[in-house]
Amino acid sequence: MNRQLQADSGLSLADYDVLVALSDDNDAGLRVSDLAARIGWERSRLSHQLRRMEERGLTERRQSPEDGRTSNVVLTANGRRAIAEAAPGHVDLVRRLFFDPLPENLLGPFTAALEHIHVNLDHNSSLPPAPS
């Protein structure tokens, strides 16, 4: 998946994870701690990733409208364009690798298993809960 993203859009899978999480939110963006929780990363890893993405013009930090002591991470116009261009090819690859090979009768149980795994990971994670 990383090679496909790099070849098609110049994004890494880490870039893509951050861009997807931010594109799900409004223009106010997310606090770094909330973004880290949403994607399941430690804050230090996310801070390094955000620095690289800011240098490439994909994200930026702005003062939080709710709390002037914190900053929010937001997508730039370049970041929105990058995720819009990368998503179709990435979604097609994920579909081909994980879902298309499954017989119809296994799709429901596979989906249920993934949902259970997700809940278990959230429940047993050392990270704070993702914002809802």
C-alpha positions as CSV (number, residue, x, y, z in Angstrom):
1,M,0.0,0.0,0.0
2,N,2.9,2.4,0.8
3,R,4.5,1.7,-2.6
4,Q,1.2,2.3,-4.4
5,L,0.6,5.6,-2.6
6,Q,4.2,6.7,-3.2
7,A,4.0,5.9,-6.9
8,D,0.6,7.3,-7.6
9,S,0.6,10.4,-5.4
10,G,3.9,10.9,-3.7
11,L,2.3,10.3,-0.3
12,S,3.5,7.8,2.3
13,L,1.0,5.6,4.1
14,A,1.7,7.7,7.2
15,D,0.9,10.9,5.3
16,Y,-2.3,9.3,4.1
17,D,-3.3,8.2,7.6
18,V,-3.0,11.8,8.9
19,L,-4.7,13.3,5.9
20,V,-7.7,11.0,6.1
21,A,-8.1,11.7,9.8
22,L,-8.0,15.5,9.2
23,S,-10.3,15.3,6.2
24,D,-13.0,13.8,8.3
25,D,-13.1,16.9,10.5
26,N,-14.2,20.5,10.0
27,D,-12.0,23.4,9.0
28,A,-11.1,24.0,12.7
29,G,-8.9,20.9,12.6
30,L,-7.9,18.7,15.5
31,R,-5.7,19.1,18.6
32,V,-2.5,17.1,18.2
33,S,-3.5,14.8,21.1
34,D,-6.9,14.1,19.5
35,L,-5.4,13.5,16.1
36,A,-2.9,11.1,17.7
37,A,-5.7,9.2,19.5
38,R,-7.8,9.1,16.3
39,I,-5.0,7.4,14.3
40,G,-3.5,5.4,17.2
41,W,-0.1,7.0,17.3
42,E,2.1,8.3,20.1
43,R,2.2,12.1,20.2
44,S,6.0,12.1,19.5
45,R,5.6,10.1,16.3
46,L,2.8,12.3,15.1
47,S,4.8,15.5,15.9
48,H,7.6,14.4,13.7
49,Q,5.2,13.4,10.9
50,L,3.4,16.7,11.1
51,R,6.7,18.6,10.9
52,R,7.5,16.8,7.6
53,M,4.0,17.4,6.3
54,E,4.1,21.1,7.2
55,E,7.3,21.4,5.3
56,R,5.6,20.0,2.3
57,G,2.6,22.3,2.7
58,L,0.1,19.5,3.4
59,T,-0.9,20.6,7.0
60,E,-0.5,23.6,9.2
61,R,-1.0,24.4,12.9
62,R,-3.3,27.2,13.9
63,Q,-4.3,28.5,17.3
64,S,-7.4,26.7,18.6
65,P,-10.6,28.7,18.4
66,E,-11.8,27.0,21.6
67,D,-8.6,27.3,23.7
68,G,-6.0,29.9,22.8
69,R,-3.3,27.9,24.7
70,T,-3.4,25.0,22.2
71,S,-3.0,24.6,18.5
72,N,-5.0,22.6,16.0
73,V,-3.7,20.8,13.0
74,V,-5.6,21.6,9.8
75,L,-5.4,20.5,6.2
76,T,-4.1,23.1,3.7
77,A,-5.5,23.4,0.2
78,N,-2.6,21.3,-0.9
79,G,-3.4,18.7,1.7
80,R,-7.1,18.5,0.6
81,R,-6.0,18.2,-3.0
82,A,-3.5,15.5,-2.1
83,I,-6.0,13.3,-0.3
84,A,-8.6,13.8,-3.0
85,E,-6.2,12.7,-5.6
86,A,-4.7,9.8,-3.6
87,A,-7.9,8.3,-2.2
88,P,-9.4,6.6,-5.3
89,G,-6.3,4.6,-6.1
90,H,-5.8,3.6,-2.5
91,V,-9.4,2.6,-2.0
92,D,-9.2,0.5,-5.2
93,L,-6.1,-1.3,-4.0
94,V,-7.6,-2.0,-0.5
95,R,-10.7,-3.3,-2.1
96,R,-8.7,-5.6,-4.5
97,L,-6.5,-6.9,-1.7
98,F,-8.9,-7.4,1.1
99,F,-12.5,-7.5,-0.1
100,D,-12.8,-8.6,-3.7
101,P,-11.2,-12.0,-3.0
102,L,-13.7,-12.8,-0.3
103,P,-16.7,-14.9,-1.2
104,E,-20.0,-13.1,-0.4
105,N,-20.8,-15.4,2.5
106,L,-17.5,-14.5,4.3
107,L,-17.8,-10.7,4.0
108,G,-20.2,-10.3,6.9
109,P,-18.1,-12.4,9.3
110,F,-14.9,-10.7,8.2
111,T,-16.4,-7.3,8.8
112,A,-17.7,-8.4,12.2
113,A,-14.2,-9.8,13.1
114,L,-12.6,-6.5,12.2
115,E,-15.1,-4.6,14.2
116,H,-14.4,-6.7,17.3
117,I,-10.6,-6.3,16.8
118,H,-11.0,-2.5,16.5
119,V,-13.1,-2.4,19.8
120,N,-10.5,-4.6,21.6
121,L,-7.6,-2.4,20.4
122,D,-9.4,0.8,21.5
123,H,-10.3,-0.8,24.9
124,N,-6.7,-2.1,25.6
125,S,-4.8,0.8,24.1
126,S,-2.4,2.9,26.2
127,L,-3.5,5.9,24.2
128,P,-6.4,8.2,25.3
129,P,-9.7,7.4,23.6
130,A,-10.2,8.9,20.1
131,P,-12.5,11.9,20.0
132,S,-16.0,11.1,18.8
